Amino acid sequence: MNPTWRSFLETAAGVFDTESSPILLNFGDAAGELQAADGQTILVPLTHLGLLDVSGEDAKSFLHSQFTSDINHLGAGQVQHSGWCTAKGRMQASFLAWRDGERYQLAISADLQEAAQKRLQMFILRSKVKLASLTDSTILLGLAGPLAAGLLADAALPCPDAAMTSLQADGVTVVRLDTQRFLLAVPESAAAVLWAKLSVKARPAGIPAWRWLDIQAGYPLVTLATKEEFVPQMADFEKIGGVSFHKGCYPGQEIVARTQYLGKVKRHLYRLSSPVALSAGDVLHSPDNPDQSCGMVMTAAPSPTGGYEGLGVVQSNYAGNVRLGALTGPEVKAVAVNP
């Protein structure tokens, strides 16, 4: 994490998980920030995400041959969810991908960035492709709520008209994720000034507030805790445009395609609610199926109304009777994200 940016956030009352962790927990009022996420406008430093830049003559064809989405048809101003699988079809990372001219930007869970970059580098071989980390030079901000579009205009930034599209101005990329939620990629040198402009009307909030919004949106981010646990369809990744079944080969493509066409996916993405804390990687069980686990938590956050919420991959047959951590663990309610 950029130390100058971290120091700025700490000066603004930002509280990090630990001295070495990039996870910004809150700005002094965790409960109030969660309440604000549910209907007000919030501004979140997305320190849980890293950013990779992919450039070069063969960048498009290289990414297309590695990722689950159709990078060949990722046009200027378009944004895609994309996955990167092992040869066994298990997702080792997920990305939010967009173009910056002829370059490609990939937002990834920060705890996977270094390993993913090194492994991607191994496959470049003689291709004319360059990989670079932008995590220190580019700051990612999340802006969400009813005033978000107006605040972009106040800051002289463009507002994309449709979800999963982007616009750029003065070195800043604005990605519209959904109706009221935006991701901003900002040069580090301009981040503090932009923060000051946006925080006039948007309440600063920590990563848990943004994760709660991800849960409401049904956005399954692969992190270190869930690396290589799921084929894309288990996380309903194809339903958010993260998988193309009309493209050529990529790692795990045969297994992903076979899973789709044989219709053998028994696990899907569910919204979870629990009276006790949930964490990514927590194993789920069902008394109706005592011989093996029935799922795993992908992401979680405290709920503005109390308790905890999350997204998890759950075996559909047992979603009506789910327990956390053990067959006798706390009961977890599971509701399908895409019934």
C-alpha positions in Angstrom: 0.0 0.0 0.0 1.2 3.5 -0.8 2.7 4.8 2.5 1.8 8.5 1.6 -1.8 7.6 1.0 -2.0 5.5 4.2 -0.6 8.4 6.2 -3.2 10.7 4.7 -6.0 8.3 5.6 -4.7 7.9 9.2 -4.5 11.7 9.5 -8.2 11.7 8.4 -9.0 9.3 11.4 -8.8 6.1 9.3 -8.3 3.0 11.4 -6.5 0.1 9.9 -6.7 -3.6 10.9 -3.1 -3.8 11.9 0.1 -1.7 11.3 0.9 -3.9 8.3 -2.6 -4.6 7.0 -4.0 -2.6 4.0 -7.6 -3.1 5.3 -9.1 0.2 6.5 -11.7 -0.8 9.0 -13.4 2.6 9.7 -13.1 6.3 10.3 -13.9 6.1 14.0 -17.6 5.1 13.8 -18.0 1.7 12.3 -21.7 1.3 13.2 -22.5 4.8 11.8 -20.7 4.1 8.6 -22.6 0.9 8.0 -25.8 2.7 8.6 -24.7 5.4 6.1 -24.0 2.7 3.5 -27.7 1.8 3.7 -29.2 4.8 1.9 -26.7 7.6 2.3 -23.7 8.5 0.3 -20.3 7.1 1.3 -16.7 7.5 0.2 -14.5 4.4 0.7 -10.7 3.9 0.1 -10.7 0.6 -1.6 -7.5 -0.6 0.1 -8.5 -4.2 -0.1 -8.0 -4.1 -3.9 -4.9 -4.0 -6.0 -4.5 -2.8 -9.6 -2.6 -4.4 -12.4 -1.7 -2.8 -15.7 -1.3 -5.0 -18.8 0.2 -3.3 -21.9 2.0 -4.2 -25.2 1.1 -5.3 -28.7 -0.2 -8.7 -27.6 -1.9 -7.6 -24.4 -5.4 -8.3 -25.7 -4.7 -11.7 -27.1 -2.7 -12.7 -24.0 -5.5 -11.8 -21.6 -8.1 -13.4 -23.9 -6.2 -16.7 -23.8 -5.9 -16.6 -20.0 -9.2 -15.3 -18.7 -12.8 -16.6 -18.7 -14.4 -13.5 -20.2 -14.2 -12.3 -23.8 -11.4 -9.8 -23.6 -11.3 -9.6 -27.5 -14.7 -7.8 -27.4 -13.9 -5.6 -24.4 -14.4 -2.2 -26.1 -13.4 1.2 -25.0 -15.7 2.3 -22.2 -16.8 -1.2 -21.4 -16.1 -3.0 -18.1 -16.1 -6.8 -17.5 -16.0 -9.2 -14.6 -13.4 -11.9 -15.4 -12.0 -15.0 -13.8 -8.6 -16.7 -14.0 -8.8 -20.5 -13.5 -6.3 -23.3 -12.9 -6.1 -26.2 -15.3 -8.7 -27.9 -13.1 -11.2 -25.0 -13.7 -10.9 -23.5 -10.2 -10.8 -19.8 -9.9 -7.4 -18.6 -8.6 -8.4 -14.9 -9.0 -11.2 -12.7 -10.2 -10.9 -9.3 -11.8 -12.8 -6.2 -12.7 -11.3 -5.3 -16.1 -11.4 -2.2 -18.2 -9.4 -0.6 -21.0 -7.2 2.5 -20.8 -6.6 3.2 -24.5 -4.8 0.1 -25.6 -3.8 -0.9 -22.1 -5.9 -3.0 -19.7 -6.5 -2.4 -16.0 -7.3 -5.2 -13.7 -8.7 -4.7 -10.2 -8.0 -7.7 -8.0 -8.1 -8.6 -4.4 -4.9 -7.1 -2.9 -3.9 -10.3 -1.1 -3.7 -12.1 -4.5 -2.1 -9.4 -6.5 1.6 -10.3 -6.1 1.2 -14.0 -6.7 -1.2 -13.5 -9.6 1.2 -11.1 -11.3 4.1 -13.5 -10.9 2.1 -16.4 -12.2 0.7 -14.4 -15.2 4.3 -13.4 -16.0 5.2 -17.1 -16.4 2.8 -17.5 -19.3 3.9 -14.4 -21.3 6.9 -16.3 -22.8 7.7 -14.5 -26.1 4.5 -12.5 -26.3 4.8 -8.7 -26.4 3.2 -8.1 -23.1 4.2 -6.0 -20.0 2.7 -6.5 -16.5 3.0 -3.7 -13.9 1.5 -3.1 -10.5 -0.3 0.3 -10.2 -1.3 -0.2 -6.6 1.1 2.4 -5.3 0.7 4.9 -8.1 -3.1 4.7 -8.6 -5.6 5.0 -5.7 -8.9 3.2 -5.9 -11.9 4.9 -4.3 -15.5 3.7 -4.0 -18.3 6.2 -4.1 -21.8 5.0 -3.5 -25.3 6.5 -2.7 -27.9 8.9 -4.0 -25.6 11.9 -4.2 -22.8 10.0 -6.0 -23.5 11.1 -9.5 -23.9 14.7 -8.5 -20.6 14.6 -6.5 -18.8 13.4 -9.6 -20.1 16.4 -11.5 -19.1 18.7 -8.6 -15.6 17.3 -8.9 -15.6 17.9 -12.7 -15.5 14.1 -13.3 -17.6 12.3 -15.9 -20.5 10.0 -14.9 -21.0 6.9 -17.1 -24.6 6.4 -18.2 -24.8 2.7 -17.8 -23.7 0.0 -15.4 -20.4 -1.7 -16.2 -19.1 1.2 -18.3 -16.4 3.7 -17.8 -15.3 7.2 -18.7 -11.9 9.0 -18.2 -10.9 12.6 -17.6 -7.7 14.2 -16.4 -6.1 10.8 -15.7 -9.1 9.6 -13.6 -11.1 6.6 -14.6 -14.7 6.4 -13.4 -16.3 3.0 -13.5 -20.0 2.7 -12.9 -20.7 -0.5 -11.2 -24.5 -0.2 -10.8 -27.2 2.5 -10.3 -25.5 4.3 -7.4 -22.1 2.8 -7.1 -18.8 3.9 -8.7 -15.2 2.9 -8.6 -12.6 5.6 -9.2 -9.0 5.0 -10.3 -7.1 8.1 -9.4 -3.4 9.1 -9.8 -1.8 9.2 -6.3 -0.8 12.8 -6.8 -4.4 13.8 -7.2 -6.1 11.5 -4.6 -6.0 13.8 -1.6 -7.5 16.8 -3.5 -10.2 14.6 -4.9 -10.9 13.1 -1.5 -11.4 16.6 -0.1 -13.9 17.5 -2.8 -15.9 14.3 -2.5 -15.9 14.1 1.3 -17.8 17.4 1.6 -21.1 15.5 1.0 -20.0 11.8 1.1 -19.3 10.3 4.4 -15.9 8.5 4.7 -16.3 4.8 5.5 -14.2 1.7 5.9 -14.0 -1.5 3.8 -16.7 -3.3 5.8 -19.3 -0.8 4.4 -18.1 -1.4 0.8 -18.2 -5.2 1.3 -21.7 -4.9 2.6 -22.6 -3.2 -0.6 -20.9 -5.9 -2.6 -23.0 -8.4 -0.8 -26.2 -6.6 -1.7 -25.1 -6.4 -5.3 -24.2 -10.2 -5.3 -20.6 -9.5 -6.4 -18.4 -12.5 -5.5 -14.7 -11.4 -5.2 -12.1 -14.2 -5.0 -9.6 -13.6 -2.2 -6.7 -15.6 -0.8 -9.1 -17.4 1.6 -11.1 -18.7 -1.3 -8.5 -19.2 -4.0 -9.0 -22.3 -6.0 -12.1 -23.3 -4.2 -14.8 -22.8 -6.9 -15.4 -23.3 -10.6 -16.9 -20.0 -11.9 -20.5 -21.3 -12.1 -20.4 -22.2 -8.4 -20.1 -18.5 -7.7 -22.7 -17.7 -10.4 -19.9 -15.9 -12.2 -21.4 -16.5 -15.6 -24.5 -14.6 -14.5 -22.6 -11.4 -14.1 -20.9 -11.7 -17.5 -17.7 -13.1 -16.1 -17.6 -16.2 -18.4 -17.9 -16.5 -22.2 -18.9 -19.9 -23.6 -18.2 -18.8 -27.2 -14.4 -18.0 -27.0 -11.4 -20.1 -27.5 -9.3 -22.0 -25.0 -8.1 -20.7 -21.7 -6.8 -22.6 -18.6 -9.6 -24.8 -17.2 -11.9 -24.0 -20.2 -12.8 -27.6 -20.9 -13.9 -28.2 -17.3 -15.8 -24.9 -17.2 -17.6 -25.7 -20.5 -18.4 -29.3 -19.6 -19.8 -28.1 -16.2 -22.1 -25.7 -18.0 -23.4 -28.0 -20.8 -23.9 -31.0 -18.6 -25.8 -28.9 -16.0 -24.0 -30.5 -13.1 -23.5 -27.5 -10.9 -24.9 -28.3 -7.5 -23.5 -25.3 -5.7 -24.5 -21.7 -6.3 -24.1 -18.3 -4.8 -26.2 -17.4 -1.8 -26.6 -14.4 0.5 -26.0 -15.4 4.0 -27.1 -13.9 7.3 -25.8 -15.0 10.7 -26.0 -13.9 14.3 -22.2 -14.4 14.7 -19.3 -13.2 12.6 -18.7 -14.6 9.2 -15.3 -14.6 7.4 -14.2 -15.5 3.9 -13.1 -19.1 3.9 -15.4 -20.2 6.7 -16.7 -23.7 6.0 -20.5 -24.3 6.0 -22.2 -27.6 7.0 -25.7 -29.0 7.0 -27.1 -31.6 9.4 -29.0 -32.9 6.4 -25.6 -33.9 4.8 -23.3 -34.9 7.7 -20.6 -36.6 5.6 -19.1 -33.4 4.0 -19.3 -29.6 4.1 -22.1 -28.0 2.1 -20.4 -24.7 1.2 -18.0 -21.9 2.0 -18.2 -18.1 2.8 -16.8 -15.9 0.0 -17.1 -12.5 1.6 -18.7 -11.1 4.7 -19.4 -7.9 6.6 -21.4 -6.7 9.6 -24.9 -5.8 8.8 -26.4 -2.3 9.4 -29.4 -4.0 11.1 -27.3 -6.2 13.4 -25.6 -9.5 13.0 -23.6 -10.3 9.9 -24.2 -10.8 6.2 -22.1 -12.5 3.5 -22.0 -14.3 0.2 -21.3 -18.0 0.1 -21.2 -20.9 -2.3 -23.7 -23.4 -0.9 -25.0 -26.8 -2.2 -28.5 -26.0 -3.2 -30.1 -29.2 -1.8 -29.0 -28.2 1.7 -29.4 -24.5 1.6 -32.4 -24.6 3.9 -30.4 -26.0 6.8 -27.0 -24.4 7.0 -24.6 -24.2 10.0 -21.4 -22.3 10.5 -18.2 -24.2 11.1 -19.7 -27.5 12.2 -22.9 -29.6 12.1 -23.8 -28.1 15.5 -22.6 -24.6 14.7 -24.7 -21.4 14.7 -27.5 -21.4 12.1 -26.9 -19.4 9.0 -29.8 -18.3 6.7 -29.0 -18.8 3.0 -31.0 -17.1 0.2 -30.1 -17.7 -3.5 -28.7 -14.6 -5.2 -29.9 -15.8 -8.6 -32.9 -18.1 -7.9 
